[in-house]
Amino acid sequence: MASVPELAGKLRTPGVITELCSARVLTTELMYGQPIEAVAQMSIGRRNAVASRLLNLTLRELFQWRFVQTDPNWGNYLYDAKLDMVSMIDFGAAREYKKSFVDEYLRMVDACARRDREACVDASIKLGFLSGNEDLEMINAHVSAGFVLGEPFGSKAPYDFQNSGISARVREHVPTMMRLRLQPPPDEVYSLHRKLSGAYMLCIRLGATIDCREAFEAVRDGHVYGPVAEAAEGATTADSSRERASAAGHGEPTLVA
């Protein structure tokens, strides 16, 4: 995180105490702070700063590092108001994403932010969201939901999450997509969308109004597309069936029911 000026000195992870670790025990330093929800009672400036930091982190995890802590549980973050420091804990749900998937997913998010229907559909077919044989009603629902989710990253003004109605507006399209979908979404999406929806819901909970477009464009414009040398392309965590089961329960915050 030191390489990202917006995050440097504002986010930390617990250090590992190697002499107290074993093959079955991981010992880390104790992290201090309040539950992240406590920020909702602080000043609007502090709420916006913390929300912007965590949304920026989400973008960097996916598009820059391709290694994401996919559990959106707010208990995984602590906030130290004296130090203005967010501490991240519990990385049991962390996973890596393939470069090819991240490249195409970034193209789709960018298309949705720009409200480019053709580019959105093209990327959605390449990712496996769509087969290319769906009828117009299904495509319209998919694109409309995507445009809503991409809205914060395309907004020229600071985005007011609390008054955006983003969650309800996405859910409007769910019945149509459930009824007309010809194939399941790609496996990676079950964990990824939990993370993204968790970041959005936290911004809503904090009542944040923040510039999302600048953070997204910084990541997009710095992204290098194409193959990279990878020892093993693919996820490094549980198989997709466990992810589907996890995504279906546990009461995590979600945009789509």
Disulfide bonds with the S-S distance in Angstrom:
none
